[in-house]
Each structure stands twice: as structure tokens, then as C-alpha cells.
Amino acid sequence: MEKKPFSVGDLFQFERMVAPTVLKIVYWIGLAGIAIYMLVAMAGGLGMMDYSPGGGLGMILVAILAGLFGLLFWRVMIEVYMVLFGIFERLGQVRDHLVGEKDDDIVQ
């Protein structure tokens, strides 16, 4: 079964989910937010090094670790939502297949 391209009419019907497309955009926005957080936190760590070199270095390391954890967590959360929408689409295919079989039984 081939997928038809997204159209504006899909926004007014619930036969095709638009969330997977939106999730890809949200994913990239989230990545940009995480990258900005990391840069700001690392800049804060650099600024803190004037007062406490150990604390500033620790803040930079924590920012890097938090950013990496955030990236991993964000990716997993988006994948969970993508799997849920994939299940929805597969269930629709199963429904359509079963309806087709029922129609074949009636014809015979």
C-alpha cells in the first residue's frame, strides 16, 4: 500500500495522522533548544571560572553530560510517540484488510 502525499484536507479528517510530520519538526526544534542550553550553560561555566576554577570546570562538565542525556532522552521520547502513531497506522491497515476479507466472504 503506497502512501499518498500530505494535503491540507488531511487536517480536517482523521483518516491520516499528521502528528508524525509535526513530531519531526518538534524533534529538530528540541535539538536546537538542547544545543542552546548546552552553549549557555558552558558559557556560564566559563564565566564562573574567574571565581572558582574547579566549580566552573564542574559546571562545564555537568552541562555537557546534561546535554548528552537530554539528547538521548529527547530522541527516545520522540521515538516512543512515533511508534505509537505507527501502531495506529498498522491497526488501520489491519482493519482495512479485515473489511476486505469480510466483503469477499459476502460475495462468495
C-alpha positions as CSV (number, residue, x, y, z in Angstrom):
1,M,0.0,0.0,0.0
2,E,1.6,3.3,-1.1
3,K,1.2,6.4,1.0
4,K,-0.4,9.4,-0.5
5,P,1.2,12.8,0.0
6,F,0.1,15.1,2.7
7,S,-2.6,17.6,1.8
8,V,-4.4,20.4,3.6
9,G,-7.6,18.2,3.6
10,D,-5.8,15.8,5.9
11,L,-6.1,18.5,8.6
12,F,-9.9,18.2,8.6
13,Q,-10.1,14.4,8.5
14,F,-8.8,11.8,10.9
15,E,-8.0,9.1,8.3
16,R,-4.4,10.1,8.2
17,M,-2.3,11.2,11.2
18,V,-0.4,14.5,10.8
19,A,1.4,14.1,14.1
20,P,4.3,12.1,12.7
21,T,5.1,15.0,10.4
22,V,4.7,17.5,13.2
23,L,6.9,15.4,15.5
24,K,9.8,15.6,13.1
25,I,9.6,19.4,13.3
26,V,9.3,19.3,17.1
27,Y,12.3,17.0,17.3
28,W,14.5,19.5,15.4
29,I,13.3,22.4,17.5
30,G,14.0,20.4,20.6
31,L,17.5,19.6,19.4
32,A,18.1,23.3,18.8
33,G,16.9,24.1,22.3
34,I,19.2,21.5,23.9
35,A,22.1,22.8,21.9
36,I,21.4,26.4,23.1
37,Y,21.1,25.2,26.7
38,M,24.5,23.5,26.4
39,L,26.1,26.6,25.0
40,V,24.6,28.9,27.6
41,A,25.5,26.6,30.5
42,M,29.0,26.1,29.2
43,A,29.4,29.9,28.8
44,G,28.2,30.2,32.4
45,G,30.8,27.7,33.5
46,L,33.5,29.7,31.7
47,G,32.3,32.9,33.5
48,M,32.4,31.1,36.8
49,M,36.0,30.0,36.3
50,D,37.1,33.6,37.3
51,Y,35.7,32.9,40.8
52,S,36.2,29.2,41.2
53,P,38.2,27.3,38.5
54,G,37.0,23.9,39.9
55,G,33.4,25.0,40.1
56,G,33.5,26.4,36.6
57,L,35.1,23.2,35.2
58,G,32.5,21.2,37.0
59,M,29.7,23.3,35.6
60,I,31.0,22.8,32.1
61,L,31.2,19.0,32.6
62,V,27.7,18.9,34.1
63,A,26.4,21.0,31.1
64,I,28.0,18.6,28.6
65,L,26.6,15.5,30.5
66,A,23.2,17.1,30.9
67,G,23.1,18.0,27.2
68,L,24.1,14.4,26.2
69,F,21.5,12.9,28.5
70,G,18.9,15.4,27.2
71,L,19.7,14.5,23.6
72,L,19.3,10.8,24.4
73,F,16.1,11.3,26.4
74,W,14.6,13.6,23.7
75,R,15.3,11.1,20.9
76,V,13.7,8.2,22.9
77,M,10.6,10.3,23.7
78,I,10.1,11.2,20.1
79,E,10.6,7.6,19.0
80,V,8.0,6.4,21.5
81,Y,5.5,8.8,20.0
82,M,6.5,7.7,16.5
83,V,6.0,4.0,17.5
84,L,2.5,4.8,18.9
85,F,1.5,6.5,15.7
86,G,3.0,3.7,13.7
87,I,0.8,1.2,15.7
88,F,-2.2,3.4,14.9
89,E,-1.5,3.3,11.1
90,R,-0.9,-0.5,11.2
91,L,-4.2,-1.1,13.0
92,G,-5.9,0.9,10.3
93,Q,-4.3,-1.4,7.7
94,V,-5.4,-4.4,9.6
95,R,-8.9,-3.0,9.8
96,D,-9.0,-2.3,6.1
97,H,-7.7,-5.8,5.3
98,L,-10.3,-7.5,7.5
99,V,-13.1,-5.4,6.0
100,G,-11.8,-6.6,2.5
101,E,-12.0,-10.2,3.7
102,K,-15.5,-9.8,5.0
103,D,-16.6,-8.3,1.7
104,D,-15.0,-11.3,-0.1
105,D,-17.0,-13.7,2.1
106,I,-20.2,-12.0,1.3
107,V,-19.6,-12.2,-2.5
108,Q,-19.0,-15.9,-2.4
